[in-house]
Each structure stands twice: as C-alpha cells, then as structure tokens.
C-alpha cells in the first residue's frame, strides 16, 4: 500500500493546481455521464489509427 502512495497520481495531487484538478474532475464526470450506458469496443488497425490522428 505504501508503494501506491508514492505513485504518479499522488504526485499529481500534491503538485497540480486546484483549478486544474477541478477542471479535470468536471471533464471526467461529464464523460462518465455521457457514457453511462458503456462504451462499445471495436477493433482498429493501429497503423491506420496513427495515420488518421497525426
């Protein structure tokens, strides 16, 4: 359990501004509400995905 306390999320909470943490929380809650029914998975070719999103 002590190892988990030293991982990245704890470091983020200690060093990120309150406003940034709040904005991320609002975005996360919005995403969860928009996808309350779940997210449908589908197979995507990794190379095609990278080309489309570069």
PDBQT receptor file of N, H, CA, C and O in Angstrom, charges set to zero:
ATOM      1  N   UNK A   1       0.823  -1.183   0.000  1.00  0.00    +0.000 N 
ATOM      2  CA  UNK A   1       0.000   0.000   0.000  1.00  0.00    +0.000 C 
ATOM      3  C   UNK A   1       0.875   1.257   0.000  1.00  0.00    +0.000 C 
ATOM      4  O   UNK A   1       0.517   2.257  -0.623  1.00  0.00    +0.000 OA
ATOM      5  N   UNK A   2       1.982   1.217   0.671  1.00  0.00    +0.000 N 
ATOM      6  H   UNK A   2       2.273   0.405   1.176  1.00  0.00    +0.000 HD
ATOM      7  CA  UNK A   2       2.874   2.377   0.711  1.00  0.00    +0.000 C 
ATOM      8  C   UNK A   2       3.401   2.705  -0.683  1.00  0.00    +0.000 C 
ATOM      9  O   UNK A   2       3.592   3.873  -1.022  1.00  0.00    +0.000 OA
ATOM     10  N   UNK A   3       3.635   1.662  -1.494  1.00  0.00    +0.000 N 
ATOM     11  H   UNK A   3       3.480   0.714  -1.218  1.00  0.00    +0.000 HD
ATOM     12  CA  UNK A   3       4.121   1.892  -2.851  1.00  0.00    +0.000 C 
ATOM     13  C   UNK A   3       3.101   2.679  -3.663  1.00  0.00    +0.000 C 
ATOM     14  O   UNK A   3       3.467   3.579  -4.419  1.00  0.00    +0.000 OA
ATOM     15  N   UNK A   4       1.824   2.344  -3.509  1.00  0.00    +0.000 N 
ATOM     16  H   UNK A   4       1.526   1.613  -2.894  1.00  0.00    +0.000 HD
ATOM     17  CA  UNK A   4       0.776   3.059  -4.234  1.00  0.00    +0.000 C 
ATOM     18  C   UNK A   4       0.732   4.523  -3.832  1.00  0.00    +0.000 C 
ATOM     19  O   UNK A   4       0.421   5.383  -4.656  1.00  0.00    +0.000 OA
ATOM     20  N   UNK A   5       1.033   4.810  -2.598  1.00  0.00    +0.000 N 
ATOM     21  H   UNK A   5       1.286   4.111  -1.929  1.00  0.00    +0.000 HD
ATOM     22  CA  UNK A   5       1.013   6.190  -2.126  1.00  0.00    +0.000 C 
ATOM     23  C   UNK A   5       2.118   7.028  -2.746  1.00  0.00    +0.000 C 
ATOM     24  O   UNK A   5       2.054   8.257  -2.705  1.00  0.00    +0.000 OA
ATOM     25  N   UNK A   6       3.122   6.393  -3.316  1.00  0.00    +0.000 N 
ATOM     26  H   UNK A   6       3.173   5.395  -3.350  1.00  0.00    +0.000 HD
ATOM     27  CA  UNK A   6       4.236   7.121  -3.916  1.00  0.00    +0.000 C 
ATOM     28  C   UNK A   6       4.150   7.173  -5.440  1.00  0.00    +0.000 C 
ATOM     29  O   UNK A   6       5.060   7.695  -6.083  1.00  0.00    +0.000 OA
ATOM     30  N   UNK A   7       3.094   6.652  -6.022  1.00  0.00    +0.000 N 
ATOM     31  H   UNK A   7       2.355   6.227  -5.499  1.00  0.00    +0.000 HD
ATOM     32  CA  UNK A   7       2.964   6.616  -7.471  1.00  0.00    +0.000 C 
ATOM     33  C   UNK A   7       2.508   7.955  -8.027  1.00  0.00    +0.000 C 
ATOM     34  O   UNK A   7       2.278   8.898  -7.270  1.00  0.00    +0.000 OA
ATOM     35  N   UNK A   8       2.376   8.044  -9.347  1.00  0.00    +0.000 N 
ATOM     36  H   UNK A   8       2.562   7.278  -9.962  1.00  0.00    +0.000 HD
ATOM     37  CA  UNK A   8       2.140   9.290 -10.061  1.00  0.00    +0.000 C 
ATOM     38  C   UNK A   8       0.907  10.081  -9.663  1.00  0.00    +0.000 C 
ATOM     39  O   UNK A   8       0.959  11.310  -9.636  1.00  0.00    +0.000 OA
ATOM     40  N   UNK A   9      -0.197   9.419  -9.354  1.00  0.00    +0.000 N 
ATOM     41  H   UNK A   9      -0.239   8.421  -9.376  1.00  0.00    +0.000 HD
ATOM     42  CA  UNK A   9      -1.410  10.163  -9.029  1.00  0.00    +0.000 C 
ATOM     43  C   UNK A   9      -1.221  10.988  -7.758  1.00  0.00    +0.000 C 
ATOM     44  O   UNK A   9      -1.673  12.132  -7.689  1.00  0.00    +0.000 OA
ATOM     45  N   UNK A  10      -0.570  10.427  -6.775  1.00  0.00    +0.000 N 
ATOM     46  H   UNK A  10      -0.203   9.499  -6.832  1.00  0.00    +0.000 HD
ATOM     47  CA  UNK A  10      -0.311  11.167  -5.541  1.00  0.00    +0.000 C 
ATOM     48  C   UNK A  10       0.559  12.373  -5.827  1.00  0.00    +0.000 C 
ATOM     49  O   UNK A  10       0.307  13.458  -5.304  1.00  0.00    +0.000 OA
ATOM     50  N   UNK A  11       1.573  12.198  -6.646  1.00  0.00    +0.000 N 
ATOM     51  H   UNK A  11       1.778  11.316  -7.071  1.00  0.00    +0.000 HD
ATOM     52  CA  UNK A  11       2.454  13.306  -7.012  1.00  0.00    +0.000 C 
ATOM     53  C   UNK A  11       1.653  14.382  -7.737  1.00  0.00    +0.000 C 
ATOM     54  O   UNK A  11       1.852  15.573  -7.495  1.00  0.00    +0.000 OA
ATOM     55  N   UNK A  12       0.759  13.975  -8.616  1.00  0.00    +0.000 N 
ATOM     56  H   UNK A  12       0.598  13.008  -8.813  1.00  0.00    +0.000 HD
ATOM     57  CA  UNK A  12      -0.085  14.931  -9.331  1.00  0.00    +0.000 C 
ATOM     58  C   UNK A  12      -0.951  15.715  -8.346  1.00  0.00    +0.000 C 
ATOM     59  O   UNK A  12      -1.041  16.940  -8.438  1.00  0.00    +0.000 OA
ATOM     60  N   UNK A  13      -1.579  15.025  -7.418  1.00  0.00    +0.000 N 
ATOM     61  H   UNK A  13      -1.506  14.031  -7.344  1.00  0.00    +0.000 HD
ATOM     62  CA  UNK A  13      -2.433  15.714  -6.442  1.00  0.00    +0.000 C 
ATOM     63  C   UNK A  13      -1.644  16.715  -5.624  1.00  0.00    +0.000 C 
ATOM     64  O   UNK A  13      -2.158  17.785  -5.296  1.00  0.00    +0.000 OA
ATOM     65  N   UNK A  14      -0.426  16.395  -5.293  1.00  0.00    +0.000 N 
ATOM     66  H   UNK A  14      -0.008  15.526  -5.559  1.00  0.00    +0.000 HD
ATOM     67  CA  UNK A  14       0.393  17.289  -4.469  1.00  0.00    +0.000 C 
ATOM     68  C   UNK A  14       0.871  18.518  -5.234  1.00  0.00    +0.000 C 
ATOM     69  O   UNK A  14       1.050  19.581  -4.638  1.00  0.00    +0.000 OA
ATOM     70  N   UNK A  15       1.079  18.392  -6.538  1.00  0.00    +0.000 N 
ATOM     71  H   UNK A  15       0.934  17.529  -7.021  1.00  0.00    +0.000 HD
ATOM     72  CA  UNK A  15       1.718  19.470  -7.284  1.00  0.00    +0.000 C 
ATOM     73  C   UNK A  15       0.820  20.200  -8.281  1.00  0.00    +0.000 C 
ATOM     74  O   UNK A  15       1.159  21.306  -8.702  1.00  0.00    +0.000 OA
ATOM     75  N   UNK A  16      -0.293  19.629  -8.664  1.00  0.00    +0.000 N 
ATOM     76  H   UNK A  16      -0.569  18.730  -8.323  1.00  0.00    +0.000 HD
ATOM     77  CA  UNK A  16      -1.186  20.277  -9.629  1.00  0.00    +0.000 C 
ATOM     78  C   UNK A  16      -2.049  21.318  -8.915  1.00  0.00    +0.000 C 
ATOM     79  O   UNK A  16      -2.463  21.130  -7.771  1.00  0.00    +0.000 OA
ATOM     80  N   UNK A  17      -2.300  22.393  -9.607  1.00  0.00    +0.000 N 
ATOM     81  H   UNK A  17      -1.964  22.546 -10.537  1.00  0.00    +0.000 HD
ATOM     82  CA  UNK A  17      -3.129  23.458  -9.044  1.00  0.00    +0.000 C 
ATOM     83  C   UNK A  17      -4.559  22.959  -8.820  1.00  0.00    +0.000 C 
ATOM     84  O   UNK A  17      -5.043  22.087  -9.542  1.00  0.00    +0.000 OA
ATOM     85  N   UNK A  18      -5.215  23.514  -7.830  1.00  0.00    +0.000 N 
ATOM     86  H   UNK A  18      -4.822  24.222  -7.244  1.00  0.00    +0.000 HD
ATOM     87  CA  UNK A  18      -6.587  23.129  -7.508  1.00  0.00    +0.000 C 
ATOM     88  C   UNK A  18      -7.508  23.347  -8.705  1.00  0.00    +0.000 C 
ATOM     89  O   UNK A  18      -8.379  22.519  -8.970  1.00  0.00    +0.000 OA
ATOM     90  N   UNK A  19      -7.330  24.436  -9.420  1.00  0.00    +0.000 N 
ATOM     91  H   UNK A  19      -6.623  25.109  -9.204  1.00  0.00    +0.000 HD
ATOM     92  CA  UNK A  19      -8.170  24.712 -10.582  1.00  0.00    +0.000 C 
ATOM     93  C   UNK A  19      -8.008  23.632 -11.656  1.00  0.00    +0.000 C 
ATOM     94  O   UNK A  19      -8.996  23.209 -12.255  1.00  0.00    +0.000 OA
ATOM     95  N   UNK A  20      -6.781  23.185 -11.904  1.00  0.00    +0.000 N 
ATOM     96  H   UNK A  20      -5.978  23.529 -11.417  1.00  0.00    +0.000 HD
ATOM     97  CA  UNK A  20      -6.544  22.125 -12.883  1.00  0.00    +0.000 C 
ATOM     98  C   UNK A  20      -7.216  20.832 -12.443  1.00  0.00    +0.000 C 
ATOM     99  O   UNK A  20      -7.870  20.170 -13.249  1.00  0.00    +0.000 OA
ATOM    100  N   UNK A  21      -7.064  20.468 -11.180  1.00  0.00    +0.000 N 
ATOM    101  H   UNK A  21      -6.533  21.006 -10.525  1.00  0.00    +0.000 HD
ATOM    102  CA  UNK A  21      -7.693  19.243 -10.677  1.00  0.00    +0.000 C 
ATOM    103  C   UNK A  21      -9.208  19.335 -10.771  1.00  0.00    +0.000 C 
ATOM    104  O   UNK A  21      -9.870  18.355 -11.114  1.00  0.00    +0.000 OA
ATOM    105  N   UNK A  22      -9.761  20.500 -10.471  1.00  0.00    +0.000 N 
ATOM    106  H   UNK A  22      -9.223  21.296 -10.192  1.00  0.00    +0.000 HD
ATOM    107  CA  UNK A  22     -11.202  20.690 -10.561  1.00  0.00    +0.000 C 
ATOM    108  C   UNK A  22     -11.681  20.545 -12.008  1.00  0.00    +0.000 C 
ATOM    109  O   UNK A  22     -12.668  19.857 -12.273  1.00  0.00    +0.000 OA
ATOM    110  N   UNK A  23     -10.980  21.193 -12.942  1.00  0.00    +0.000 N 
ATOM    111  H   UNK A  23     -10.179  21.752 -12.728  1.00  0.00    +0.000 HD
ATOM    112  CA  UNK A  23     -11.371  21.118 -14.358  1.00  0.00    +0.000 C 
ATOM    113  C   UNK A  23     -11.320  19.690 -14.875  1.00  0.00    +0.000 C 
ATOM    114  O   UNK A  23     -12.206  19.273 -15.620  1.00  0.00    +0.000 OA
ATOM    115  N   UNK A  24     -10.306  18.941 -14.497  1.00  0.00    +0.000 N 
ATOM    116  H   UNK A  24      -9.585  19.280 -13.892  1.00  0.00    +0.000 HD
ATOM    117  CA  UNK A  24     -10.217  17.535 -14.903  1.00  0.00    +0.000 C 
ATOM    118  C   UNK A  24     -11.356  16.709 -14.309  1.00  0.00    +0.000 C 
ATOM    119  O   UNK A  24     -11.912  15.837 -14.976  1.00  0.00    +0.000 OA
ATOM    120  N   UNK A  25     -11.696  16.987 -13.056  1.00  0.00    +0.000 N 
ATOM    121  H   UNK A  25     -11.244  17.695 -12.514  1.00  0.00    +0.000 HD
ATOM    122  CA  UNK A  25     -12.789  16.257 -12.408  1.00  0.00    +0.000 C 
ATOM    123  C   UNK A  25     -14.114  16.525 -13.111  1.00  0.00    +0.000 C 
ATOM    124  O   UNK A  25     -14.913  15.609 -13.309  1.00  0.00    +0.000 OA
ATOM    125  N   UNK A  26     -14.349  17.782 -13.490  1.00  0.00    +0.000 N 
ATOM    126  H   UNK A  26     -13.700  18.526 -13.330  1.00  0.00    +0.000 HD
ATOM    127  CA  UNK A  26     -15.594  18.129 -14.194  1.00  0.00    +0.000 C 
ATOM    128  C   UNK A  26     -15.647  17.424 -15.547  1.00  0.00    +0.000 C 
ATOM    129  O   UNK A  26     -16.688  16.892 -15.932  1.00  0.00    +0.000 OA
ATOM    130  N   UNK A  27     -14.530  17.420 -16.266  1.00  0.00    +0.000 N 
ATOM    131  H   UNK A  27     -13.684  17.852 -15.954  1.00  0.00    +0.000 HD
ATOM    132  CA  UNK A  27     -14.485  16.738 -17.566  1.00  0.00    +0.000 C 
ATOM    133  C   UNK A  27     -14.718  15.235 -17.401  1.00  0.00    +0.000 C 
ATOM    134  O   UNK A  27     -15.413  14.619 -18.209  1.00  0.00    +0.000 OA
ATOM    135  N   UNK A  28     -14.136  14.646 -16.351  1.00  0.00    +0.000 N 
ATOM    136  H   UNK A  28     -13.571  15.146 -15.694  1.00  0.00    +0.000 HD
ATOM    137  CA  UNK A  28     -14.304  13.218 -16.109  1.00  0.00    +0.000 C 
ATOM    138  C   UNK A  28     -15.761  12.899 -15.782  1.00  0.00    +0.000 C 
ATOM    139  O   UNK A  28     -16.317  11.930 -16.298  1.00  0.00    +0.000 OA
ATOM    140  N   UNK A  29     -16.375  13.703 -14.934  1.00  0.00    +0.000 N 
ATOM    141  H   UNK A  29     -15.924  14.491 -14.514  1.00  0.00    +0.000 HD
ATOM    142  CA  UNK A  29     -17.788  13.488 -14.598  1.00  0.00    +0.000 C 
ATOM    143  C   UNK A  29     -18.675  13.630 -15.822  1.00  0.00    +0.000 C 
ATOM    144  O   UNK A  29     -19.629  12.872 -15.995  1.00  0.00    +0.000 OA
ATOM    145  N   UNK A  30     -18.364  14.598 -16.669  1.00  0.00    +0.000 N 
ATOM    146  H   UNK A  30     -17.589  15.214 -16.528  1.00  0.00    +0.000 HD
ATOM    147  CA  UNK A  30     -19.118  14.790 -17.899  1.00  0.00    +0.000 C 
ATOM    148  C   UNK A  30     -18.983  13.575 -18.813  1.00  0.00    +0.000 C 
ATOM    149  O   UNK A  30     -19.968  13.115 -19.390  1.00  0.00    +0.000 OA
ATOM    150  N   UNK A  31     -17.772  13.061 -18.940  1.00  0.00    +0.000 N 
ATOM    151  H   UNK A  31     -16.972  13.435 -18.471  1.00  0.00    +0.000 HD
ATOM    152  CA  UNK A  31     -17.542  11.875 -19.769  1.00  0.00    +0.000 C 
ATOM    153  C   UNK A  31     -18.326  10.682 -19.217  1.00  0.00    +0.000 C 
ATOM    154  O   UNK A  31     -18.984   9.962 -19.968  1.00  0.00    +0.000 OA
ATOM    155  N   UNK A  32     -18.249  10.482 -17.902  1.00  0.00    +0.000 N 
ATOM    156  H   UNK A  32     -17.714  11.068 -17.292  1.00  0.00    +0.000 HD
ATOM    157  CA  UNK A  32     -18.978   9.355 -17.303  1.00  0.00    +0.000 C 
ATOM    158  C   UNK A  32     -20.478   9.473 -17.536  1.00  0.00    +0.000 C 
ATOM    159  O   UNK A  32     -21.139   8.479 -17.836  1.00  0.00    +0.000 OA
ATOM    160  N   UNK A  33     -21.018  10.676 -17.401  1.00  0.00    +0.000 N 
ATOM    161  H   UNK A  33     -20.481  11.484 -17.158  1.00  0.00    +0.000 HD
ATOM    162  CA  UNK A  33     -22.456  10.876 -17.607  1.00  0.00    +0.000 C 
ATOM    163  C   UNK A  33     -22.840  10.613 -19.061  1.00  0.00    +0.000 C 
ATOM    164  O   UNK A  33     -23.884  10.020 -19.334  1.00  0.00    +0.000 OA
ATOM    165  N   UNK A  34     -21.997  11.052 -19.987  1.00  0.00    +0.000 N 
ATOM    166  H   UNK A  34     -21.149  11.533 -19.765  1.00  0.00    +0.000 HD
ATOM    167  CA  UNK A  34     -22.292  10.864 -21.402  1.00  0.00    +0.000 C 
ATOM    168  C   UNK A  34     -22.193   9.402 -21.832  1.00  0.00    +0.000 C 
ATOM    169  O   UNK A  34     -22.786   9.004 -22.834  1.00  0.00    +0.000 OA
ATOM    170  N   UNK A  35     -21.450   8.613 -21.080  1.00  0.00    +0.000 N 
ATOM    171  H   UNK A  35     -20.968   8.936 -20.266  1.00  0.00    +0.000 HD
ATOM    172  CA  UNK A  35     -21.226   7.210 -21.444  1.00  0.00    +0.000 C 
ATOM    173  C   UNK A  35     -21.740   6.255 -20.364  1.00  0.00    +0.000 C 
ATOM    174  O   UNK A  35     -21.182   5.177 -20.160  1.00  0.00    +0.000 OA
ATOM    175  N   UNK A  36     -22.798   6.658 -19.683  1.00  0.00    +0.000 N 
ATOM    176  H   UNK A  36     -23.252   7.534 -19.849  1.00  0.00    +0.000 HD
ATOM    177  CA  UNK A  36     -23.334   5.854 -18.579  1.00  0.00    +0.000 C 
ATOM    178  C   UNK A  36     -23.748   4.463 -19.026  1.00  0.00    +0.000 C 
ATOM    179  O   UNK A  36     -23.718   3.519 -18.236  1.00  0.00    +0.000 OA
ATOM    180  N   UNK A  37     -24.135   4.332 -20.289  1.00  0.00    +0.000 N 
ATOM    181  H   UNK A  37     -24.160   5.099 -20.931  1.00  0.00    +0.000 HD
ATOM    182  CA  UNK A  37     -24.541   3.031 -20.812  1.00  0.00    +0.000 C 
ATOM    183  C   UNK A  37     -23.384   2.158 -21.234  1.00  0.00    +0.000 C 
ATOM    184  O   UNK A  37     -23.587   1.023 -21.667  1.00  0.00    +0.000 OA
ATOM    185  N   UNK A  38     -22.182   2.666 -21.115  1.00  0.00    +0.000 N 
ATOM    186  H   UNK A  38     -22.018   3.588 -20.764  1.00  0.00    +0.000 HD
ATOM    187  CA  UNK A  38     -20.996   1.915 -21.507  1.00  0.00    +0.000 C 
ATOM    188  C   UNK A  38     -20.427   2.413 -22.826  1.00  0.00    +0.000 C 
ATOM    189  O   UNK A  38     -21.028   3.244 -23.508  1.00  0.00    +0.000 OA
ATOM    190  N   UNK A  39     -19.295   1.906 -23.160  1.00  0.00    +0.000 N 
ATOM    191  H   UNK A  39     -18.807   1.231 -22.607  1.00  0.00    +0.000 HD
ATOM    192  CA  UNK A  39     -18.611   2.262 -24.398  1.00  0.00    +0.000 C 
ATOM    193  C   UNK A  39     -18.466   0.997 -25.219  1.00  0.00    +0.000 C 
ATOM    194  O   UNK A  39     -17.978  -0.022 -24.730  1.00  0.00    +0.000 OA
ATOM    195  N   UNK A  40     -18.888   1.067 -26.459  1.00  0.00    +0.000 N 
ATOM    196  H   UNK A  40     -19.284   1.895 -26.857  1.00  0.00    +0.000 HD
ATOM    197  CA  UNK A  40     -18.787  -0.101 -27.325  1.00  0.00    +0.000 C 
ATOM    198  C   UNK A  40     -17.372  -0.195 -27.887  1.00  0.00    +0.000 C 
ATOM    199  O   UNK A  40     -16.857   0.757 -28.473  1.00  0.00    +0.000 OA
ATOM    200  N   UNK A  41     -16.772  -1.326 -27.703  1.00  0.00    +0.000 N 
ATOM    201  H   UNK A  41     -17.191  -2.099 -27.227  1.00  0.00    +0.000 HD
ATOM    202  CA  UNK A  41     -15.432  -1.548 -28.221  1.00  0.00    +0.000 C 
ATOM    203  C   UNK A  41     -15.465  -2.023 -29.663  1.00  0.00    +0.000 C 
ATOM    204  O   UNK A  41     -16.434  -2.642 -30.103  1.00  0.00    +0.000 OA
ATOM    205  N   UNK A  42     -14.417  -1.734 -30.380  1.00  0.00    +0.000 N 
ATOM    206  H   UNK A  42     -13.630  -1.231 -30.023  1.00  0.00    +0.000 HD
ATOM    207  CA  UNK A  42     -14.295  -2.231 -31.743  1.00  0.00    +0.000 C 
ATOM    208  C   UNK A  42     -12.819  -2.314 -32.093  1.00  0.00    +0.000 C 
ATOM    209  O   UNK A  42     -11.994  -1.562 -31.574  1.00  0.00    +0.000 OA
ATOM    210  N   UNK A  43     -12.507  -3.233 -32.975  1.00  0.00    +0.000 N 
ATOM    211  H   UNK A  43     -13.177  -3.845 -33.397  1.00  0.00    +0.000 HD
ATOM    212  CA  UNK A  43     -11.122  -3.415 -33.393  1.00  0.00    +0.000 C 
ATOM    213  C   UNK A  43     -10.723  -2.323 -34.374  1.00  0.00    +0.000 C 
ATOM    214  O   UNK A  43     -11.475  -1.970 -35.283  1.00  0.00    +0.000 OA
ATOM    215  N   UNK A  44      -9.523  -1.798 -34.167  1.00  0.00    +0.000 N 
ATOM    216  H   UNK A  44      -8.912  -2.084 -33.429  1.00  0.00    +0.000 HD
ATOM    217  CA  UNK A  44      -8.988  -0.758 -35.038  1.00  0.00    +0.000 C 
ATOM    218  C   UNK A  44      -7.558  -1.149 -35.398  1.00  0.00    +0.000 C 
ATOM    219  O   UNK A  44      -6.784  -1.583 -34.545  1.00  0.00    +0.000 OA
ATOM    220  N   UNK A  45      -7.228  -0.989 -36.659  1.00  0.00    +0.000 N 
ATOM    221  H   UNK A  45      -7.857  -0.636 -37.352  1.00  0.00    +0.000 HD
ATOM    222  CA  UNK A  45      -5.855  -1.242 -37.083  1.00  0.00    +0.000 C 
ATOM    223  C   UNK A  45      -4.975  -0.135 -36.512  1.00  0.00    +0.000 C 
ATOM    224  O   UNK A  45      -5.205   1.034 -36.821  1.00  0.00    +0.000 OA
ATOM    225  N   UNK A  46      -3.979  -0.457 -35.692  1.00  0.00    +0.000 N 
ATOM    226  H   UNK A  46      -3.792  -1.407 -35.441  1.00  0.00    +0.000 HD
ATOM    227  CA  UNK A  46      -3.159   0.570 -35.045  1.00  0.00    +0.000 C 
ATOM    228  C   UNK A  46      -2.467   1.500 -36.034  1.00  0.00    +0.000 C 
ATOM    229  O   UNK A  46      -2.397   2.705 -35.796  1.00  0.00    +0.000 OA
ATOM    230  N   UNK A  47      -1.963   0.971 -37.123  1.00  0.00    +0.000 N 
ATOM    231  H   UNK A  47      -2.020  -0.009 -37.316  1.00  0.00    +0.000 HD
ATOM    232  CA  UNK A  47      -1.260   1.809 -38.101  1.00  0.00    +0.000 C 
ATOM    233  C   UNK A  47      -2.218   2.817 -38.745  1.00  0.00    +0.000 C 
ATOM    234  O   UNK A  47      -1.872   3.986 -38.919  1.00  0.00    +0.000 OA
ATOM    235  N   UNK A  48      -3.400   2.367 -39.090  1.00  0.00    +0.000 N 
ATOM    236  H   UNK A  48      -3.682   1.418 -38.949  1.00  0.00    +0.000 HD
ATOM    237  CA  UNK A  48      -4.399   3.274 -39.677  1.00  0.00    +0.000 C 
ATOM    238  C   UNK A  48      -4.799   4.355 -38.679  1.00  0.00    +0.000 C 
ATOM    239  O   UNK A  48      -4.926   5.525 -39.040  1.00  0.00    +0.000 OA
ATOM    240  N   UNK A  49      -4.993   3.966 -37.438  1.00  0.00    +0.000 N 
ATOM    241  H   UNK A  49      -4.890   3.015 -37.144  1.00  0.00    +0.000 HD
ATOM    242  CA  UNK A  49      -5.383   4.923 -36.407  1.00  0.00    +0.000 C 
ATOM    243  C   UNK A  49      -4.316   6.011 -36.242  1.00  0.00    +0.000 C 
ATOM    244  O   UNK A  49      -4.640   7.195 -36.146  1.00  0.00    +0.000 OA
ATOM    245  N   UNK A  50      -3.064   5.608 -36.210  1.00  0.00    +0.000 N 
ATOM    246  H   UNK A  50      -2.801   4.646 -36.288  1.00  0.00    +0.000 HD
ATOM    247  CA  UNK A  50      -1.974   6.581 -36.051  1.00  0.00    +0.000 C 
ATOM    248  C   UNK A  50      -1.930   7.527 -37.244  1.00  0.00    +0.000 C 
ATOM    249  O   UNK A  50      -1.777   8.737 -37.076  1.00  0.00    +0.000 OA
ATOM    250  N   UNK A  51      -2.064   6.974 -38.453  1.00  0.00    +0.000 N 
ATOM    251  H   UNK A  51      -2.188   5.992 -38.590  1.00  0.00    +0.000 HD
ATOM    252  CA  UNK A  51      -2.054   7.837 -39.642  1.00  0.00    +0.000 C 
ATOM    253  C   UNK A  51      -3.189   8.864 -39.604  1.00  0.00    +0.000 C 
ATOM    254  O   UNK A  51      -2.989  10.025 -39.961  1.00  0.00    +0.000 OA
ATOM    255  N   UNK A  52      -4.358   8.443 -39.177  1.00  0.00    +0.000 N 
ATOM    256  H   UNK A  52      -4.519   7.500 -38.887  1.00  0.00    +0.000 HD
ATOM    257  CA  UNK A  52      -5.509   9.333 -39.145  1.00  0.00    +0.000 C 
ATOM    258  C   UNK A  52      -5.401  10.405 -38.071  1.00  0.00    +0.000 C 
ATOM    259  O   UNK A  52      -6.014  11.465 -38.193  1.00  0.00    +0.000 OA
ATOM    260  N   UNK A  53      -4.632  10.145 -37.022  1.00  0.00    +0.000 N 
ATOM    261  H   UNK A  53      -4.134   9.283 -36.923  1.00  0.00    +0.000 HD
ATOM    262  CA  UNK A  53      -4.586  11.074 -35.886  1.00  0.00    +0.000 C 
ATOM    263  C   UNK A  53      -3.254  11.796 -35.732  1.00  0.00    +0.000 C 
ATOM    264  O   UNK A  53      -2.969  12.352 -34.671  1.00  0.00    +0.000 OA
ATOM    265  N   UNK A  54      -2.461  11.793 -36.750  1.00  0.00    +0.000 N 
ATOM    266  H   UNK A  54      -2.693  11.342 -37.612  1.00  0.00    +0.000 HD
ATOM    267  CA  UNK A  54      -1.183  12.510 -36.657  1.00  0.00    +0.000 C 
ATOM    268  C   UNK A  54      -1.376  13.968 -36.963  1.00  0.00    +0.000 C 
ATOM    269  O   UNK A  54      -0.415  14.737 -36.936  1.00  0.00    +0.000 OA
TER     270      UNK A  54
